[in-house]
């Protein structure tokens, strides 16, 4: 008597089922399609550096403009309005073309007020403008 069960177990499988492999490939493709845009938005940047040093600041040519969250503007610790600030800085620019201005904004100052102040400085013709910041404690 022949045993058919042994004969079936010894026969080789002539076809490979690739459906599970295709399912895995499509799942991996979808995962990479979803995560790739997220990786681009969260990239870590290292700011480039230069071997050239900035020229030293002449403090006689430096003007400090402070603005707080209530839109109170001070030029060298004297309260002025925006028109008075523009007039005084234009006069200083005519007297000394290499004048530099440092803006000290309040942390809670709306960005639009800072942009308005920077526009007023741009209309005076001053090109050397910096914004003072403070390093955060770690």
Secondary structure, 3 states (H helix, E strand, C coil): CCCHHHHHHHCCCCCCCCHHHHHHHHHHHHHHHHHHHHHHHCCCCCCCCCCCCCCCCCHHHEEEEEECCCCCEEECCEEECHHHHHHHHHHHHHHCCCCEEEEEECCCCCHHHHHHHHHHHHHCCCCEEEECCCCCCC
